Amino acid sequence: MLETVKTLRDMPKEEYYVPGHRTCAGCGPALVYRLVAKAAGPNTIFVGPTGCMYVANTSYGCGPWAVPWIHAQITNGGGVASGIEAAYKAMMRKGKYTGERPHAIVMAGDGGSTDIGLQALSGMIYRGHDVLYICYDNESYANTGIQTSPTTPWGAVTTFTPSGPAVPEGKRLWPKDNAQMIAHGHPELKYLATASPAFPVDLFNKVRKGLNAEGPAYLHIQAPCPKGWQFPSNKTIEMAKLALDTGMFQLYELEDGKYKMSYMPKERKPVEEFIKLQGRFKHLKPEHIEKIQNFVDQKVKAIEIEIAALS
Amino acid sequence: MGKKRLISGVVATAEAVRLADVDVITSFPIRPYTGIMSELARMVADGELDAEFIHADGEHAQLSIVYGASAAGARTFTGSSGVGVTYAMEVYSPISGTRLPVHMAIADRTLDPPGDFGSEHTEAESCRDQCWIQGWAATPQEALDLTLLYYRIGEDPRVLLPQYACQDGYFVSHIAGEVEIPDEGQVKEFLPPYKNKHSLNISDPMIIGAQIEPEMGPPLQYQRYIAIQEARKVIAEAYKEFGEIFGRKYSPFVEEYMTDDAEVVIFIQGAHSVTARNVALKLRNHGEKVGVVQLRTLRPFPTEIVRDVLSRFKAVGAVDNSVNYGIAGDGGVLLSEARTALYGLGDKTKTVGFVGGLGGEVITMEEFYKMYAKLKEIAKTGKVERDSYWLPYEL
């Protein structure tokens, strides 16, 4: 069992995601990865589907992991992790491996989790593999130069959703809610949570709860991206906090069939405060921002109603 | 000594997988290979085989799961047919490039359209350049033997490559033949446990598959390129030892039938070679100097052996049970590669292609008679009027 912690000071000093990689300054996913590796500890195998944390991070000769790590295609993180878990189960049962069973963690981007790799994720959870699947959600296909993914917000500009006279708002689709989709269709799921680098202790503990669960667990972690969202690289945590304070993202966990909110802002700020700081939204007109505000109001209401009803 | 049973290719393959004591099996249904998985599922349910049996969410997932399992150190088995084989295409190169000796059975089936269940080598041959060991079994016995041979060859530390053990759908997979099932002691002697020192192990952490710069790719590709060439030696060794332990002696690369003084031969792989042999035997009874050369290993292609063997004849008819639209010579892979092997030896041996048995049709004895007649004519006149004939429309 991995113990949960009360404060940052209680976290172990050891790092398993070490300096030397090539991610951008202020990279949200890199901050998340460090916390995840710290929480998981040395008895861990990481599966890294293609994405930022592969292309910008796992360069030959300067990969940051102090634990085993294997590349997966952007399509198949859930499948590769299923295989690792099944291999250890079989080898231990048959006496071919006698050590401690390692944790298996997938660290996949939003494209690899909610889009092209969704089937592999769903299959892994449906089959009950004891794997922690983490989506680090930076809200775009970022390593290819910022293209829209299913979690890119409505109205955000990407290189595939530019704003122009015929399409002034940029992206015209509302984002997919992967956590809710995973939560509601997978009876084998043992633990699910959303997390944010704005609350590192909460994130750290959710990783440990996911690993302690005997069966599949899913974490959806919002990971602000200075390049894709277009904000200064020293504002990553501020951006993560604002997403929570405006309701653009919510923190909760689903444990033993019960939802629990992890963070509720005392007073929700207007989404404009989040939007106005990011270049990806700078083309938006007041009527566009109003649309986003309405969407967020509905979503927050739905989540809170649901959580209240189930808990 | 093992016991003899009358079983189909799919059951024979499952018996070999049981004997190989695999750890992780991944399934997804598609005919006709499905029978292998049904049999393995039964073995697991009955306690005859201790393995993780995973119902994957598609063929791409099947291959993804065995990639992870093999990297963790497990012996793995998967398989497919037809469009299932091509659906998993993305994962074949990562598996061979990571040097994981994953084993995959392919019971051949046509590609769509239309939704034809029939046997064809098209889908398996479309994967031939992914650096997997590949060859065809022509009988259920060969299907069992090929499975054991390929685990041994692929897991050899000098090779470390995945394998496609192919069998013709229905003709091999679903028609029973007499199969000698070896005993476990023989298999233990032939097939040592799988050990890969580059596995995902917390006591020896390593990064597998790091992102590289353009100039770092070619050295890795070159290692794979050498590995599959070097595999030829290991294949020959493994077949020799197989014969010593199990008593069934195969020629590892090409099997010759009635070729001693032959003037013309059919060059073929898989189940249709059995019909070709029957026809050759009948023609021999009429004094015709004909034979059959059965290709046993498509990858690595035994270039020198094929050259040495085929160059002894006046005319060679390469029979392709696949469609390769627009290929040089408008035949198939076997014609193209036989010609490549023979290139540079002058024009002594004439070659011609026959595309047949498509859609799962049998290549009839009558068709083989026609092919031999065409070859005889070519040998006599020394003239090749056209590169290939698509049966039955063009011959």
Interface residues (C-beta under 8 A of the other chain):
Chain A: P42 N43 T44 I45 V47 Y54 V55 N57 T58 S59 Y60 G61 G63 W65 A66 V67 P68 W69 I70 H71 A72 Q73 T75 N76 G79 V80 A81 S82 G83 I84 A86 A87 Y88 K89 A90 M91 R93 K94 K96 Y97 G99 E100 P102 Q119 A120 S122 G123 Y126 R127
Chain B: D21 D23 V24 T26 D50 A51 E52 I54 H55 A56 D57 G58 H60 A61 S64 I65 V66 Y67 G68 A69 S70 A71 A72 G73 A74 T76 E90 V91 P94 P193 L200 N201 I202 S203 P205 M206 I207 I208 G209 A210 Q211 I212 E213 M216
